[in-house]
Amino acid sequence: MSQSRLTSPDRLRKIDQLREKNIATYLALPQLVAVGDQSSGKSSLLENLIGIPFPRGQELRTRYATQITHRRDVVSRITISIIPGPTAPVQQREKLESFTKEVHSTEQLNAEFPDILNEVNTLMEIKTPRNPGGVKTFTEDVLKIERCGPDED
């Protein structure tokens, strides 16, 4: 199979759509995964690979997987949304699927990302100092960050 066919935008978009339908539970889909102990540099690695700043600190640690997608498009934007986990109840699923935030630059994301993560933590019911009513330490829900623009691949 040719390299261009493997990396075609249509094929990559279809893989992303399958992932959002939780097909990865049944079928291995291509992905890059960063795992490690707490404070072992996962956020720094992702930040250097993709150019999106991940906040650091006790309150802002992520308690869920983060899916990052780059897509070539005419308009530059970064869209943040939530993919509900496979066992999310219908009402929770609808609430999570309705969440979306869009920013138009890395600088804007840098400024707004801590507040966005706090909102995400609340929606996912993650217990944090700013959300003491949360009931979960970790969740199967996935934070999706899609970066689009003319220079993205």
Residue pairs with C-beta under 8 A, 6 or more apart in sequence:
5 11
7 153
9 71
9 72
12 71
13 71
15 29
15 30
16 69
18 24
18 27
18 29
19 29
19 31
19 67
19 83
20 83
20 144
22 83
22 85
22 86
23 29
24 31
25 86
34 42
34 45
34 46
35 42
36 42
38 61
43 54
43 56
43 62
44 54
46 52
46 54
46 66
46 68
47 53
47 54
50 68
50 70
50 147
51 106
51 147
52 68
52 78
52 106
52 109
52 145
52 147
53 106
53 109
53 110
53 113
54 62
54 113
55 113
55 114
55 117
58 129
59 128
59 129
59 130
60 114
60 117
60 118
62 117
62 143
63 121
63 124
63 126
63 136
63 137
63 138
63 139
64 124
64 126
64 138
64 139
64 140
64 141
64 142
64 143
65 142
65 143
66 142
66 143
66 144
66 145
67 83
67 142
67 143
67 144
67 145
68 144
68 145
68 146
68 147
69 144
69 145
69 146
69 147
70 146
70 147
70 148
70 152
70 153
71 146
71 147
71 148
71 152
72 148
72 149
72 150
72 151
72 152
72 153
73 148
73 149
73 150
73 152
74 150
75 148
75 149
76 104
76 105
76 148
76 149
76 150
77 102
77 103
77 104
77 147
77 148
77 149
78 102
78 103
78 104
78 105
78 106
78 109
78 145
78 146
78 147
78 148
79 100
79 101
79 102
79 144
79 145
79 146
79 148
80 100
80 101
80 102
80 103
80 116
80 120
80 143
80 144
80 145
80 146
81 97
81 99
81 100
81 101
81 144
81 146
82 96
82 97
82 99
82 120
82 123
82 124
82 141
82 142
82 143
82 144
83 96
83 141
83 142
83 144
84 92
84 93
84 96
84 97
84 141
85 139
85 140
85 141
85 142
86 140
87 140
88 96
88 140
88 141
95 123
96 123
96 124
96 141
99 119
99 120
99 123
101 112
101 116
101 119
103 109
103 112
118 128
118 130
118 131
120 126
120 143
121 128
121 130
121 131
121 134
122 131
122 134
124 136
124 139
124 141
125 134
125 135
125 136
125 139
126 134
126 136
126 137
126 138
126 139
127 133
127 134
127 135
127 136
127 137
128 134
